């Protein structure tokens, strides 16, 4: 979560001396061993001295880094690259990593890399030899897919067996899909394929995928990337939200926060190892050049006059990092047109605004009532520009649009909103409560500060419901908790993620320019505070429990903060003084009524049972016999499809776009974007959770009217 700009500036001054040591600079992505040593030591000092709850960097911490780094290596999350004897050979480093952090020569990462390179080369030969021969799916063997239950292979024979089952399992999945395609198709060339042909096709598909994975390791996972991974492993063990960002990753983080970047204005995809242009954004640099078109393949990316980088084998994320850059800088693309011609296209990067991630609103017409709906996917904030996009300002604009439509109540959808700016959430709570405390923050020394909305005006004081789920984190939880503590609205959905920590960016090294805030060695996103509700409780680990709980598809998935062993603990501090809202209806009675209705709803009862069963199947061993696998897959797919169908309304809701937004949906100059807006709208019309939340708001409206009528009599 980005802290207010003033705090960031203070940090620039506070740590300025720490980074003076980085006075010589070879290249952003080609650090010398001395520079790596200084970077490692500086990050270690930062973590020990400034992290909110630092672990001691000692032998015990060293063992944690050792174990995590080895399983974080690319393509080895299932422990299928290294052998057990490799781990034993490396164990001499398991209690010396802390010494490296404190200044001893870096030895662990180079030692791991040497063995890793050997094992990767062997693994390529191994999977290619296995995939050269047909699989039979009639035996009664099985595979463990829960990586927590796996150890590294004991020897080469064990590794071969591990890879054989792994590849057989992946091929079996593909073979099953091809069988279904053959059964459903009316195309003779597909319908007439034999099982033998389908098995061969499935194996070739798996081979292409594995080749792509290991080609990416060869192209991208170089010494610098492995060192960056090492730094991130160290940071992540302090807590899940402390990260190291190399310069290019820091730029990506800033782009995510501000919802804007400088690029060429083209949507890309990866196909058969090539980066292909899907469409060109009107008004962008690519569109203005007139030299690029859909289906062009980008072969190389060059930064101005620098040697271009061949991006064969890159995935889209890696290619985008090269194509994007700073405002006004040149990028040269070597592209292959559909007619086979190849040319170099020079483009000057221009601003691209990700406005599809901005707040937007609709009007729900339900049972004679007009209920406003606001969708906010993140708490974005562009702090670099005075007129940059701010989520609180945009939500205020949407509220005003809805008030112009004379809505009777408002639903604010924060599902899968992972958070963002702490400043923005304080401003946004103020739209609905008037003056008062919003959230408490405490630093590592135990000093607490109350962040307050100081504006006594209230933009909207009508019935309000806030939707949350497991993906609602950080700033979303602050907002939902404040609305709940003030009893300003009703929180609906499933328990939130449980992130109760605040981060700031600490830059490393000298600035790269005068405007972006990026520095030569990147930055550490450091956890330096925890936040607490105004009632004193923390959202850390526990999240926000909705007033009205509705089962969903993610209840039993291990995706919350509590599922990460490095997460900081829950605690609480003293509450602050605040005045709860006095509703014109019996709030507790309405909540009890709605919860009882949800619990009695057979649809949600079935969804709960289904998701629990599916979560169990995720961790269970998988049979590699086709007939058994087929029956199992059919049941899994049928259960998942049943859940999806249960959550889609049979009769779509009547949703209207505010008049000022109609062109954005129906007359958008970017036709692809307009289509995405329309698809989003269509998806909302059948959303069971929006429907249920609107029902609760309607009950709030009716209950309020009934209470008012009783008082008048």
PyMOL commands that set and color helices and strands:
alter all, ss='L'
color gray80, all
select helices_A, chain A and resi 5-14+17-19+33-50+59-72+84-93+97-101+108-130+147-149+156-184+188-191+195-220+223-238+247-258+285-289+316-323+355-357+391-404+422-433+475-485+561-563+587-600+602-619+626-646+659-666+671-685+688-712
alter helices_A, ss='H'
color red, helices_A
select strands_A, chain A and resi 142-143+243-245+260-263+266-271+274-280+297-303+309-310+330-336+342-348+350-353+360-366+369-375+409-413+436-443+448-453+463-468+490-493+501-507+523-532+548-549+622-623+654-657
alter strands_A, ss='S'
color yellow, strands_A
deselect
rebuild
show_as cartoon
